[in-house]
Amino acid sequence: MRVERVIFLQGDSANEALEIFDNHGCEGALQYLADVHDIGEHEVFNELAHGSKDQVFYISDYVLSVNKMLGTIGLEYILDREGFNGK
């Protein structure tokens, strides 16, 4: 599997995105965060970055991870699903 790390926000930087998540759900947060996504312009990894305590949402080829307790939100894009066991 190959995953592009689109964006990861924490602390004050994450406040607006987390507020959008609270008010408009994962679809709203995805739209907000995907605004910075240009395929091929971000670092690529072989595994997803979300933590074990994160809420994780699979939306098309995007993976949104949220941890409200830590004040983090991140978005990844699945480039290649080979070996992917997610939804």
DSSP file (Angstrom, degrees, kcal/mol; ACC not computed):
  #  RESIDUE AA STRUCTURE BP1 BP2  ACC     N-H-->O    O-->H-N    N-H-->O    O-->H-N    TCO  KAPPA ALPHA  PHI   PSI    X-CA   Y-CA   Z-CA
    1    1 A M              0   0    0      0, 0.0     2,-0.4     0, 0.0    80,-0.2   0.000 360.0 360.0 360.0 142.2    0.0    0.0    0.0
    2    2 A R  E     -A   80   0A   0     78,-1.6    77,-2.6    44,-0.0    78,-1.7  -0.993 360.0-173.0-124.4 130.1    1.1    3.5   -0.7
    3    3 A V  E     -AB  78  45A   0     42,-3.1    42,-3.1    -2,-0.4     2,-0.6  -0.974  16.3-145.5-127.5 132.3   -0.4    6.4    1.2
    4    4 A E  E     -AB  77  44A   0     73,-3.2    73,-2.6    -2,-0.4     2,-1.0  -0.862  16.7-138.4 -96.1 124.5    0.1   10.2    0.6
    5    5 A R  E     +A   76   0A   0     38,-2.5    38,-0.4    -2,-0.6    71,-0.2  -0.734  25.9 178.1 -84.0 104.9    0.1   12.2    3.9
    6    6 A V  E     -     0   0A   0     69,-1.5     2,-0.3    -2,-1.0    -1,-0.2   0.957  57.5 -22.2 -76.5 -53.3   -2.0   15.2    2.8
    7    7 A I  E     -A   75   0A   0     68,-1.7    68,-2.8    35,-0.0     2,-0.4  -0.981  46.4-166.7-161.2 146.3   -2.1   17.2    6.1
    8    8 A F  E     -A   74   0A   0     -2,-0.3     2,-0.4    66,-0.2    66,-0.2  -0.980  15.5-175.0-137.3 124.9   -1.8   16.7    9.8
    9    9 A L  E     +A   73   0A   0     64,-3.0    64,-2.1    -2,-0.4     2,-0.3  -0.928   5.2 172.2-122.4 145.4   -2.9   19.5   12.2
   10   10 A Q  E >   -A   72   0A   0     -2,-0.4     3,-1.2    62,-0.2     4,-0.2  -0.979  48.6  -3.2-146.7 159.3   -2.6   19.7   16.0
   11   11 A G  G >> S-     0   0    0     60,-1.2     3,-1.5    59,-0.4     4,-0.6  -0.289 127.9  -7.9  62.4-141.8   -3.2   22.2   18.7
   12   12 A D  G >4 S+     0   0    0      1,-0.3     3,-0.8     2,-0.2     4,-0.4   0.817 133.6  62.0 -58.1 -32.8   -4.3   25.7   17.7
   13   13 A S  G <4 S+     0   0    0     -3,-1.2     4,-0.4     1,-0.2    -1,-0.3   0.770 105.1  48.0 -64.8 -25.5   -3.7   24.8   14.0
   14   14 A A  G <> S+     0   0    0     -3,-1.5     4,-2.8    57,-0.2     5,-0.3   0.585  84.7  93.0 -91.3 -11.0   -6.3   22.1   14.2
   15   15 A N  H <X S+     0   0    0     -3,-0.8     4,-2.2    -4,-0.6     5,-0.2   0.884  87.0  44.8 -54.7 -48.0   -9.1   24.2   15.9
   16   16 A E  H  > S+     0   0    0     -4,-0.4     4,-2.2     1,-0.2    -1,-0.2   0.927 115.4  47.3 -65.0 -44.6  -10.9   25.3   12.8
   17   17 A A  H  > S+     0   0    0     -4,-0.4     4,-2.2     1,-0.2    -1,-0.2   0.892 112.9  49.3 -64.4 -39.6  -10.8   21.8   11.2
   18   18 A L  H  X S+     0   0    0     -4,-2.8     4,-2.4     2,-0.2    -1,-0.2   0.863 109.4  52.2 -68.1 -35.2  -12.0   20.2   14.4
   19   19 A E  H  X S+     0   0    0     -4,-2.2     4,-2.3    -5,-0.3     5,-0.2   0.908 109.5  49.2 -65.5 -41.2  -14.8   22.7   14.7
   20   20 A I  H  X S+     0   0    0     -4,-2.2     4,-3.2     2,-0.2     5,-0.4   0.913 110.1  52.0 -62.3 -42.0  -15.9   21.9   11.1
   21   21 A F  H  X S+     0   0    0     -4,-2.2     4,-1.7     1,-0.2    -2,-0.2   0.926 111.1  47.5 -59.0 -45.3  -15.8   18.2   12.0
   22   22 A D  H  < S+     0   0    0     -4,-2.4    -2,-0.2     1,-0.2    -1,-0.2   0.889 122.1  34.4 -62.7 -40.3  -18.0   18.9   15.0
   23   23 A N  H  < S+     0   0    0     -4,-2.3    -2,-0.2    -5,-0.1    -1,-0.2   0.761 134.3  21.3 -89.4 -27.1  -20.5   20.9   13.0
   24   24 A H  H  X S-     0   0    0     -4,-3.2     4,-1.2     1,-0.2     3,-0.3   0.324  98.3-130.5-128.8   5.6  -20.5   19.2    9.6
   25   25 A G  H  X  -     0   0    0     -4,-1.7     4,-2.1    -5,-0.4    -1,-0.2  -0.102  51.1 -43.8  75.0-172.5  -19.1   15.7   10.3
   26   26 A C  H  > S+     0   0    0      1,-0.2     4,-2.6     2,-0.2    -1,-0.2   0.835 134.9  56.8 -66.7 -32.7  -16.4   13.8    8.6
   27   27 A E  H  > S+     0   0    0     -3,-0.3     4,-2.3     2,-0.2    -1,-0.2   0.922 108.8  46.6 -64.3 -42.8  -17.6   14.8    5.1
   28   28 A G  H  X S+     0   0    0     -4,-1.2     4,-2.1     2,-0.2    -2,-0.2   0.914 113.7  47.8 -64.4 -43.3  -17.3   18.5    6.0
   29   29 A A  H  X S+     0   0    0     -4,-2.1     4,-2.8     2,-0.2     5,-0.3   0.892 110.4  53.0 -65.0 -39.3  -13.9   18.1    7.5
   30   30 A L  H  X S+     0   0    0     -4,-2.6     4,-3.0     2,-0.2    -2,-0.2   0.938 109.1  48.4 -60.2 -47.4  -12.7   16.1    4.5
   31   31 A Q  H  X S+     0   0    0     -4,-2.3     4,-0.6     1,-0.2    -1,-0.2   0.912 113.5  47.8 -59.6 -42.7  -13.8   18.8    2.1
   32   32 A Y  H >< S+     0   0    0     -4,-2.1     3,-0.7     1,-0.2    -2,-0.2   0.941 118.1  39.1 -63.9 -48.9  -12.0   21.4    4.2
   33   33 A L  H >< S+     0   0    0     -4,-2.8     3,-1.6     1,-0.2    -2,-0.2   0.838 107.0  62.9 -74.1 -33.1   -8.8   19.5    4.5
   34   34 A A  H >< S+     0   0    0     -4,-3.0     3,-2.1     1,-0.3    -1,-0.2   0.644  81.0  85.5 -68.6 -12.2   -8.8   18.2    0.9
   35   35 A D  T << S+     0   0    0     -3,-0.7    -1,-0.3    -4,-0.6    -2,-0.2   0.785  90.3  48.3 -57.6 -27.5   -8.5   21.7   -0.3
   36   36 A V  T <  S+     0   0    0     -3,-1.6     2,-0.7    -4,-0.2    -1,-0.3   0.357  88.6 113.7 -94.1   5.5   -4.7   21.5    0.1
   37   37 A H    <   +     0   0    0     -3,-2.1     2,-0.5    -4,-0.1   -31,-0.0  -0.704  29.9 164.9 -91.5 117.6   -4.5   18.2   -1.7
   38   38 A D    >   -     0   0    0     -2,-0.7     3,-2.3   -32,-0.1     4,-0.2  -0.974  45.2-117.1-120.5 112.0   -2.7   18.0   -5.0
   39   39 A I  T 3  S+     0   0    0     -2,-0.5    -2,-0.0     1,-0.3   -33,-0.0  -0.210  98.9  19.7 -54.3 130.9   -2.0   14.4   -5.8
   40   40 A G  T 3  S+     0   0    0      3,-0.1    -1,-0.3     2,-0.1     4,-0.1   0.391 100.0  95.3  91.7  -2.2    1.8   13.7   -5.9
   41   41 A E  S <  S+     0   0    0     -3,-2.3     2,-0.3     2,-0.1    -2,-0.1   0.363  74.6  65.6-101.4   3.9    2.7   16.9   -4.0
   42   42 A H  S    S-     0   0    0     -4,-0.2   -36,-0.1     1,-0.1    -2,-0.1  -0.804  94.0 -79.6-126.3 164.5    2.9   15.3   -0.5
   43   43 A E        -     0   0    0    -38,-0.4   -38,-2.5    -2,-0.3     2,-0.4  -0.323  43.6-142.4 -62.9 143.5    5.2   12.7    1.2
   44   44 A V  E     +B    4   0A   0    -40,-0.2     2,-0.3    -4,-0.1   -40,-0.2  -0.915  21.4 177.2-114.3 136.8    4.3    9.0    0.5
   45   45 A F  E     -B    3   0A   0    -42,-3.1   -42,-3.1    -2,-0.4     4,-0.0  -0.809  36.5-124.2-130.7 170.0    4.5    6.2    3.0
   46   46 A N  S    S+     0   0    0     -2,-0.3     2,-0.3   -44,-0.2   -42,-0.1   0.336  90.7  36.9 -98.8   4.8    3.8    2.5    3.1
   47   47 A E  S    S-     0   0    0    -44,-0.2   -44,-0.1    37,-0.0     2,-0.1  -0.990  87.5 -95.3-151.9 159.0    1.3    2.6    6.0
   48   48 A L        -     0   0    0     -2,-0.3    -2,-0.1     1,-0.1   -43,-0.0  -0.402  26.0-145.9 -73.0 153.6   -1.4    4.8    7.5
   49   49 A A        +     0   0    0     -2,-0.1    -1,-0.1    -4,-0.0   -44,-0.0   0.503  53.2 121.4-101.8  -6.0   -0.4    7.2   10.3
   50   50 A H        -     0   0    0      1,-0.1     2,-0.1     2,-0.1     6,-0.1  -0.206  58.7-120.9 -66.1 152.7   -3.4    7.3   12.5
   51   51 A G    >   -     0   0    0      4,-0.1     3,-1.2     1,-0.1    -1,-0.1  -0.395  23.2-107.1 -88.2 167.1   -3.1    6.3   16.2
   52   52 A S  T 3  S+     0   0    0      1,-0.3    -1,-0.1    -2,-0.1    -2,-0.1   0.707 119.6  48.4 -67.8 -20.5   -4.9    3.5   18.0
   53   53 A K  T 3  S+     0   0    0      2,-0.1    -1,-0.3    14,-0.0     2,-0.1   0.405  90.3 108.3 -99.6   0.7   -7.1    6.0   19.9
   54   54 A D  S <  S-     0   0    0     -3,-1.2     2,-0.5    13,-0.1    13,-0.2  -0.458  73.0-122.4 -76.6 148.0   -8.1    8.0   16.8
   55   55 A Q  E     -C   66   0A   0     11,-3.4    11,-2.6    -2,-0.1     2,-0.4  -0.797  35.7-158.3 -80.1 132.3  -11.5    8.0   15.2
   56   56 A V  E     -C   65   0A   0     -2,-0.5     2,-0.4     9,-0.2     9,-0.2  -0.966  12.9-171.0-124.2 132.4  -10.8    6.8   11.6
   57   57 A F  E     -C   64   0A   0      7,-2.8     7,-2.7    -2,-0.4     2,-0.7  -0.983  10.9-153.9-124.6 127.2  -13.1    7.5    8.6
   58   58 A Y  E     +C   63   0A   0     -2,-0.4     2,-0.5     5,-0.2     5,-0.2  -0.899  19.7 173.1-101.5 115.4  -12.6    5.9    5.2
   59   59 A I  E >   -C   62   0A   0      3,-2.3     3,-2.6    -2,-0.7     2,-0.2  -0.928  61.8 -57.9-129.5 105.1  -14.2    8.1    2.5
   60   60 A S  T 3  S-     0   0    0     -2,-0.5     0, 0.0     1,-0.3     0, 0.0  -0.442 120.5 -20.9  57.0-123.8  -13.5    7.0   -1.0
   61   61 A D  T 3  S+     0   0    0     -2,-0.2    17,-3.3    -3,-0.1     2,-0.3   0.306 122.1  95.3 -96.3   8.8   -9.7    7.0   -1.3
   62   62 A Y  E <   -CD  59  77A   0     -3,-2.6    -3,-2.3    15,-0.2     2,-0.4  -0.722  57.0-158.1 -99.1 150.1   -9.3    9.3    1.7
   63   63 A V  E     -CD  58  76A   0     13,-2.4    13,-2.2    -2,-0.3     2,-0.5  -0.977   9.2-166.0-126.9 116.3   -8.6    8.4    5.3
   64   64 A L  E     -CD  57  75A   0     -7,-2.7    -7,-2.8    -2,-0.4     2,-0.4  -0.887   4.0-168.7-103.5 127.5   -9.6   11.0    7.9
   65   65 A S  E     -CD  56  74A   0      9,-2.5     9,-2.7    -2,-0.5     2,-0.4  -0.966   4.9-177.3-120.7 135.9   -8.3   10.6   11.4
   66   66 A V  E     +CD  55  73A   0    -11,-2.6   -11,-3.4    -2,-0.4     2,-0.4  -0.993  15.4 177.8-133.9 133.5   -9.5   12.6   14.4
   67   67 A N  E  >> + D   0  72A   0      5,-2.6     5,-2.3    -2,-0.4     4,-1.3  -0.818   3.4 179.1-134.0  95.7   -8.4   12.6   18.0
   68   68 A K  T  45S+     0   0    0     -2,-0.4    -1,-0.1     1,-0.2   -14,-0.1   0.828  80.2  59.2 -68.3 -31.7  -10.4   15.2   19.9
   69   69 A M  T  45S+     0   0    0      1,-0.2    -1,-0.2     2,-0.1    -2,-0.0   0.895 116.3  33.8 -64.4 -39.3   -8.7   14.4   23.2
   70   70 A L  T  45S-     0   0    0     -3,-0.2   -59,-0.4     2,-0.1    -1,-0.2   0.572 111.1-121.6 -89.8 -10.9   -5.3   15.2   21.7
   71   71 A G  T  <5 +     0   0    0     -4,-1.3   -60,-1.2     1,-0.2     2,-0.3   0.916  64.3 136.3  71.3  43.9   -6.6   18.0   19.4
   72   72 A T  E   < +AD  10  67A   0     -5,-2.3    -5,-2.6   -62,-0.2     2,-0.3  -0.912  29.2 175.6-125.4 152.4   -5.4   16.4   16.2
   73   73 A I  E     +AD   9  66A   0    -64,-2.1   -64,-3.0    -2,-0.3     2,-0.3  -0.964   9.9 177.1-150.9 137.0   -6.9   15.8   12.8
   74   74 A G  E     -AD   8  65A   0     -9,-2.7    -9,-2.5    -2,-0.3     2,-0.4  -0.965  16.1-152.6-142.9 157.9   -5.2   14.4    9.7
   75   75 A L  E     +AD   7  64A   0    -68,-2.8   -68,-1.7    -2,-0.3   -69,-1.5  -0.998  13.2 179.6-134.5 131.7   -6.0   13.4    6.1
   76   76 A E  E     -AD   5  63A   0    -13,-2.2   -13,-2.4    -2,-0.4     2,-0.4  -0.899  16.9-143.5-126.6 158.8   -4.3   10.8    4.0
   77   77 A Y  E     -AD   4  62A   0    -73,-2.6   -73,-3.2    -2,-0.3     2,-0.7  -0.988  15.8-132.8-127.2 125.5   -4.9    9.6    0.4
   78   78 A I  E     +A    3   0A   0    -17,-3.3   -75,-0.2    -2,-0.4     3,-0.2  -0.675  26.3 174.0 -81.7 115.0   -4.5    6.0   -0.6
   79   79 A L  E    S+     0   0A   0    -77,-2.6     2,-0.4    -2,-0.7   -76,-0.2   0.817  73.7  18.3 -86.0 -35.8   -2.5    5.9   -3.8
   80   80 A D  E     -A    2   0A   0    -78,-1.7   -78,-1.6     2,-0.1    -1,-0.3  -0.975  59.4-162.6-143.8 121.5   -2.3    2.1   -4.1
   81   81 A R    >   +     0   0    0     -2,-0.4     3,-2.9   -80,-0.2     2,-0.2   0.435  45.6 130.9 -87.9   0.7   -4.5   -0.3   -2.2
   82   82 A E  T 3  S+     0   0    0      1,-0.3     3,-0.1   -80,-0.0    -2,-0.1  -0.366  85.9   7.3 -57.6 121.1   -2.3   -3.4   -2.6
   83   83 A G  T 3  S+     0   0    0      1,-0.3     2,-0.4    -2,-0.2    -1,-0.3   0.505  95.1 144.4  83.5   5.2   -2.0   -4.9    0.9
   84   84 A F    <   -     0   0    0     -3,-2.9    -1,-0.3     1,-0.1    -3,-0.1  -0.650  27.1-179.2 -82.3 128.2   -4.6   -2.5    2.3
   85   85 A N        +     0   0    0     -2,-0.4    -1,-0.1    -3,-0.1    -3,-0.0   0.253  48.1 103.9-108.8  10.7   -6.9   -4.1    4.9
   86   86 A G              0   0    0      1,-0.1    -2,-0.0     0, 0.0     0, 0.0   0.077 360.0 360.0 -78.9-165.2   -9.1   -1.0    5.6
   87   87 A K              0   0    0      0, 0.0    -1,-0.1     0, 0.0   -29,-0.0   0.421 360.0 360.0 -92.2 360.0  -12.6   -0.4    4.5
